[in-house]
Amino acid sequence: MADKVQRCLSINDLQARARRYLPRVIYDYLEGGADDEQCLAENPARLRRHRLRPRYLVDISARSQQVSVFGQDYRSPFGISPMGMLGMVRHDGDLLLARVAARSGIPFILSGASNAAIETVARDAPGSWLQFYPCKDLEIERDILARAARAGIRTLVVAVDVPLHSKRERNIRSGWVRPYKPSPAVILESLRHPAWVAGYLRRGIPAMQNFLPYAPASISARELTSFYASQVPAPHQWPMVERLRRQWTGSLVLKGVLTAEDARLAAAAGVDGLIVSNHGGRQLDRSVAAIDALPEVVDAVGRQLVVMFDSGIRRGSDIAVALSLGARLCFAGRAAAYGLAAFGAQGAQRAVDILRTELDLTLGQIGCPDVNELGPRFLWQPTPGAASC
């Protein structure tokens, strides 16, 4: 299998492999967005519109990607975004990605809708971050935060961009609807993916381990997804952020901020960092592309908070663009999940290696030996009417 993994030269190659391995219902869940999927398409398209300005005759014999965020050094300025129900993609998908991130020296954010337990991921991949969806039952919320602190989680990422469940038409059409009982058509199509089916038949639907302690006894994994949906999303406003700030003593990050106004309110609430993201195009289809919102947020609070970026990364050059626009750290979700689906842990590692290698090449090509030196001077600002290559 190693040869097949190495023959994947890009994230797009891993995506093609993932499509072949996964049944359509699971691939569409992983890949799909909201409504017409305009936002899903805009995220990478707007990233690609940016052009880099290379500086030559620069000593690039030694290049560094190391960054420090919240007192932690990372080997590269990108990490793995939170993604729910990864156990449907590969058995122990959350844990496999967390281990790959730990070995690679990059951050991993465990999803609030994960299949793996907080305690297991924190044990196997120390330094992992936790995404948190506010719960309707505040006792559940308090207990999850307490468990995270006991497990050694130091960075809490609060998702503020899911006030409601979105309308994901691709998922509905392909059969990914609660309570996740496959229709005859879904079963028939899935039989074209025997390797995935074999794993599913052995293990069934993976349970959302973090919510098992709060659900009725003897609940099935399928019923547990409905219990989770009864708790998330919960109504949340700025007092919720202030409440979490009082409860959480580690680094507090808000994920999903897209405006200067919300960024300033976050700073006033005592938040430590922001992830500029539109949830990968899975929530509001008419949302601004995350990369277009990044400069506004950086200008508003870039010196007060750690501003990070997520949504649409497919190339190492995308990371260079986001860092040049002021992000301190970037996160990629689908890119890692494609590798996970295609080849398990080896594929996830390949995704990380591809992005790292492409970023290294980009740094060398533009004459920037240290990612911490990236900034607007490396971006081309076109004059009106000018054409790009």
C-alpha positions in Angstrom: 0.0 0.0 0.0 2.9 2.3 0.6 3.5 2.7 -3.2 -0.2 3.7 -3.7 0.0 6.2 -0.9 3.2 7.8 -2.4 1.7 8.0 -5.8 -0.8 10.5 -4.5 0.9 13.8 -5.3 -1.8 16.2 -4.2 -4.8 16.5 -1.9 -6.9 16.2 -5.0 -5.3 12.7 -5.6 -6.3 11.7 -2.1 -9.8 13.0 -2.7 -10.2 10.8 -5.8 -9.1 7.8 -3.7 -11.5 8.7 -0.9 -14.4 8.9 -3.4 -13.6 5.4 -4.6 -13.3 3.9 -1.1 -16.4 5.5 0.5 -20.1 4.8 -0.3 -21.7 7.8 -1.8 -23.8 8.5 1.3 -20.6 8.8 3.5 -18.6 10.7 0.8 -21.4 13.2 0.4 -21.5 13.7 4.1 -17.8 14.4 4.2 -17.7 16.6 1.1 -21.1 18.3 1.0 -22.1 21.8 2.0 -25.3 23.8 2.6 -28.0 24.5 0.0 -26.5 25.1 -3.5 -23.0 24.7 -2.1 -21.9 28.1 -3.4 -20.0 28.8 -0.3 -18.3 25.4 -0.5 -17.0 26.3 -3.9 -16.1 29.9 -3.1 -13.7 29.0 -0.2 -11.0 27.4 -2.4 -11.8 29.6 -5.4 -11.2 32.8 -3.4 -8.0 31.5 -2.0 -6.8 30.7 -5.5 -7.4 34.3 -6.6 -4.6 35.6 -4.5 -1.1 35.8 -6.1 2.2 35.7 -4.3 5.1 38.2 -5.0 8.4 36.3 -5.1 11.6 37.9 -3.9 14.7 36.5 -5.4 18.4 36.5 -4.5 17.5 35.6 -0.9 19.3 33.0 1.1 16.7 30.1 1.4 19.2 27.3 2.2 17.5 26.9 5.6 13.7 27.2 5.8 11.6 27.1 8.9 7.9 26.4 9.4 8.0 26.5 13.2 5.4 28.7 15.0 4.4 29.2 18.6 0.8 29.5 19.6 -0.6 29.6 23.1 2.9 28.7 24.4 3.2 25.6 22.3 5.7 25.2 19.5 4.5 23.5 16.3 6.6 22.2 13.4 4.3 23.7 10.8 1.7 26.5 10.9 -1.3 24.3 10.2 -3.4 21.8 11.9 -6.3 19.4 11.5 -9.8 20.9 11.8 -12.6 19.3 13.8 -14.8 17.0 11.8 -17.8 15.1 13.3 -18.6 11.3 12.9 -15.2 10.5 11.5 -15.7 6.9 12.7 -18.0 6.5 9.7 -15.1 7.3 7.4 -12.6 4.9 9.1 -12.8 3.0 12.3 -11.3 5.2 15.1 -10.9 8.0 12.6 -10.7 10.7 15.3 -8.0 8.9 17.1 -6.0 8.1 13.9 -6.0 11.8 12.9 -5.0 12.9 16.4 -2.1 10.5 16.5 -0.9 11.6 13.1 -1.1 15.3 14.2 0.9 14.5 17.4 3.6 12.7 15.4 3.8 15.5 12.9 4.0 18.2 15.5 0.9 20.0 14.5 -2.4 20.8 16.4 -5.4 18.6 16.2 -8.9 19.8 17.2 -11.2 17.0 18.4 -14.8 17.6 17.1 -17.6 18.2 19.5 -19.5 15.6 17.5 -16.6 13.1 17.6 -16.8 9.3 18.0 -13.7 9.1 20.2 -13.8 10.1 23.8 -12.0 13.2 25.1 -10.0 11.1 27.5 -8.8 8.7 24.9 -7.6 11.3 22.5 -5.9 13.4 25.2 -4.1 10.2 26.4 -2.9 9.1 23.0 -2.3 12.6 21.5 -1.3 15.0 24.3 -1.7 18.6 23.3 -4.9 18.1 21.3 -7.5 20.8 21.3 -11.2 20.3 21.9 -14.0 21.8 19.9 -17.1 22.5 22.0 -20.7 23.0 21.0 -22.7 24.7 23.8 -25.4 22.3 25.2 -29.0 23.0 26.1 -28.4 21.1 29.4 -25.9 23.2 31.4 -25.0 20.2 33.6 -23.8 18.3 30.5 -21.8 21.4 29.5 -20.2 21.8 32.9 -19.3 18.1 33.0 -17.8 18.0 29.5 -15.6 21.0 30.4 -14.5 19.4 33.7 -13.7 16.1 31.9 -11.6 18.0 29.3 -9.7 19.9 32.0 -9.0 16.6 33.9 -7.8 15.0 30.7 -5.2 17.7 30.1 -6.9 19.7 27.3 -5.6 23.2 27.4 -7.3 24.8 24.4 -11.1 25.0 24.0 -12.5 25.9 20.6 -16.1 27.1 20.9 -18.1 26.7 17.7 -20.3 29.8 17.4 -21.3 29.4 13.8 -24.0 26.7 14.3 -27.0 28.5 15.7 -29.3 26.1 13.8 -29.0 22.9 11.8 -28.4 23.8 8.2 -30.1 22.4 5.1 -27.6 20.1 3.4 -29.5 19.0 0.3 -26.7 16.7 -0.9 -26.8 14.8 2.4 -30.6 14.5 2.3 -30.7 13.2 -1.3 -28.0 10.6 -0.6 -29.7 9.4 2.6 -27.6 10.9 5.4 -30.5 11.8 7.6 -31.3 10.8 11.2 -31.6 8.2 12.5 -29.1 7.1 9.9 -31.0 4.0 8.8 -29.9 3.1 5.3 -32.5 2.7 2.6 -32.4 -0.2 0.0 -30.9 2.2 -2.5 -28.1 3.3 -0.1 -27.4 -0.3 0.7 -27.2 -1.2 -3.0 -24.8 1.6 -3.8 -22.7 0.8 -0.8 -22.1 -2.7 -2.0 -19.9 -1.2 -4.7 -17.4 -0.3 -1.9 -16.7 -3.7 -0.3 -13.7 -2.7 1.8 -15.8 0.0 3.6 -18.8 -2.3 3.9 -16.7 -5.0 5.5 -15.6 -2.7 8.3 -19.2 -1.4 8.8 -20.6 -4.9 9.1 -18.0 -5.7 11.7 -18.5 -2.6 13.9 -21.8 -0.9 12.8 -22.4 2.8 13.5 -19.8 4.2 15.9 -21.1 5.7 19.1 -20.5 9.4 20.0 -18.5 8.4 23.1 -18.5 11.9 24.7 -22.3 11.9 25.1 -22.8 8.3 26.3 -22.5 9.2 30.0 -25.5 11.6 29.7 -27.9 9.5 27.5 -30.4 6.9 28.7 -28.9 3.6 29.6 -28.6 1.0 26.9 -29.1 3.5 24.1 -28.0 2.4 20.7 -25.4 4.3 18.7 -28.1 5.3 16.2 -30.3 6.7 18.9 -27.4 8.4 20.5 -27.0 10.7 17.4 -30.6 11.8 18.0 -29.9 12.5 21.7 -26.9 14.6 20.7 -29.1 16.5 18.2 -31.5 17.2 21.1 -28.7 19.0 22.9 -26.9 20.7 20.0 -27.2 23.4 18.8 -28.2 25.3 21.9 -29.2 29.0 21.9 -26.0 31.0 22.5 -25.3 34.7 22.9 -22.4 36.7 24.3 -23.3 35.9 27.9 -22.5 32.2 27.0 -19.0 33.2 25.9 -18.6 35.1 29.2 -19.8 32.1 31.1 -17.4 29.8 29.4 -14.6 32.3 30.0 -15.3 32.1 33.8 -15.4 28.3 33.7 -12.4 27.6 31.4 -9.0 28.4 32.7 -7.1 27.4 29.6 -6.9 29.1 26.2 -10.4 30.0 24.8 -10.9 30.2 21.1 -14.1 31.1 19.1 -14.4 29.4 15.8 -16.6 30.9 13.1 -16.0 34.7 13.6 -16.2 36.5 10.2 -16.6 40.2 11.2 -14.6 42.9 12.9 -17.6 43.6 15.2 -17.7 40.1 16.5 -14.0 40.0 16.8 -13.9 43.1 19.0 -16.7 41.7 21.2 -14.7 38.5 21.6 -11.7 40.5 22.7 -13.9 42.3 25.2 -15.2 39.0 26.5 -11.6 37.8 27.3 -11.2 35.3 24.5 -7.7 34.3 23.6 -8.0 33.4 19.9 -10.3 33.3 16.9 -10.6 31.0 13.9 -11.9 32.8 10.9 -14.1 30.1 9.3 -17.5 29.6 7.7 -17.7 26.0 8.8 -16.3 24.8 5.5 -19.4 26.0 3.6 -21.6 23.6 5.6 -23.8 26.2 7.4 -24.7 29.5 5.5 -24.5 29.1 1.8 -24.4 32.8 1.2 -21.6 33.4 3.7 -18.6 35.4 2.7 -15.6 33.2 1.8 -13.5 32.9 5.0 -10.3 34.2 3.3 -12.1 37.4 2.3 -13.1 38.0 5.9 -9.7 37.3 7.3 -8.1 40.8 6.7 -11.0 42.5 8.4 -10.7 40.4 11.6 -6.9 40.7 11.6 -7.2 44.5 11.3 -9.7 44.6 14.2 -7.9 42.5 16.8 -4.7 41.0 15.3 -2.5 42.4 18.1 -4.8 41.4 20.9 -5.8 37.9 19.9 -4.4 34.9 18.1 -6.2 35.0 14.7 -6.3 31.7 12.8 -7.9 30.6 9.6 -10.0 27.6 8.3 -12.1 26.8 5.2 -10.9 25.8 1.7 -7.3 24.9 2.2 -6.1 22.4 -0.5 -2.5 23.5 -1.2 0.5 24.5 0.9 0.4 27.8 -1.1 -3.1 28.4 0.4 -1.5 28.3 3.8 1.1 30.8 2.7 -1.6 33.2 1.5 -3.6 33.0 4.7 -0.4 33.6 6.8 0.4 36.6 4.5 -3.0 38.0 5.3 -2.3 37.9 9.0 -3.3 34.4 10.2 -1.0 32.9 12.8 -2.2 29.3 12.2 -4.3 27.5 9.6 -6.6 24.5 9.8 -7.5 22.0 7.1 -10.3 19.4 7.6 -11.4 17.7 4.4 -7.7 17.5 3.2 -6.9 15.2 6.2 -10.1 13.3 5.9 -9.5 12.5 2.3 -6.2 10.9 3.3 -7.9 9.1 6.2 -10.6 7.7 3.9 -8.2 6.7 1.2 -5.5 4.9 3.2 -6.2 5.2 6.9 -3.4 6.6 9.1 -0.9 6.4 6.2 -3.2 8.5 4.0 -3.7 11.1 6.7 0.0 11.3 7.2 0.4 11.7 3.4 -2.0 14.6 3.5 0.0 16.3 6.2 3.3 15.7 4.3 1.9 17.0 1.0 0.8 20.3 2.6 4.1 20.6 4.5 6.2 19.9 1.4 4.1 22.3 -0.7 4.4 25.1 1.9 8.2 24.5 2.1 8.5 24.8 -1.7 6.3 28.0 -1.7 8.5 29.6 1.0 11.6 28.8 -1.0 10.1 30.0 -4.3 9.0 33.4 -2.8 12.2 34.0 -0.9 10.8 33.7 2.6 12.9 31.4 4.7 10.7 31.7 7.8 6.9 31.5 7.9 6.9 34.1 10.7 8.2 36.7 8.1 5.2 36.2 5.8 3.0 39.3 5.4 1.3 41.6 2.9 4.6 42.3 1.1 4.5 38.8 -0.3 1.0 39.3 -1.8 0.5 41.0 -5.2 -2.0 43.8 -5.0 -3.3 44.3 -8.6 -4.0 47.7 -10.0 -7.5 48.2 -11.5 -7.8 46.4 -14.8 -4.7 44.4 -14.4 -4.7 40.7 -15.5 -3.3 37.9 -13.4 -1.6 34.8 -14.7 
